[in-house]
Amino acid sequence: MSELLFKNYVLMSEAEKKLVLDWRNSDKIRTKMINQDIISWESHLNFIESLKNRTDKLYYLFCVDGVPVGNQNFVGIKDGICVSGSYIGNENYNGYGIPMMYYAQKMVFEDFKWKRINSDILKSNKRTYLLEKKYFYAKDVGQTEDEFLICYDCETWQKTKSDLGKRIDSFYEISAFSVR
């Protein structure tokens, strides 16, 4: 049975900070980001430190049984609305994006009681766009030349929870979920 954890970036160890930076700067992740610049160690540390005093951003290290697996973040947080981003960095856990997104939405809509999650997905990352439409009932809210613009709300969460919840817990054998 697996235990899932969203660990706040400000609580990460030095090794976890280095791992997250390595993931973020890898071609696999960086080329699917809006900002595709290489991030320096100093800039990364300054960013994590800044999160201690911010209410408009939350960044989490997603862990499975204590193993760092990916990143989940919420930015532009205001009036119960945010923009979400995520990625799996640990290639041994490809496929865990689905439970990560599921539990991120559970946290947002049930624990935080927020109203809406917006997400911008590069058109070159169509696989993610299709996954979010199929499994998470993402609503299209527009598009730019380079991005799909989608959102989730309490209505989409209820569909996701009903259709995907039990299947995720049994398929991935999830026994516990926590946020720290």
Secondary structure, 3 states (H helix, E strand, C coil): CEEEEEEEHHHCCHHHHHHHHHHHHCHHHHCCCCCCCCCCHHHHHHHHHHHHHCCCEEEEEEEECCEEEEEEEEEEEECCEEEEEEEECCHHHCCCHHHHHHHHHHHHHHHCCCCEEEEEEEHHHHHHHHHHHHHHCCEEEEECCCEEEEEEEHHHHHHHHHHHHHHHHHHCCEEEEEEC
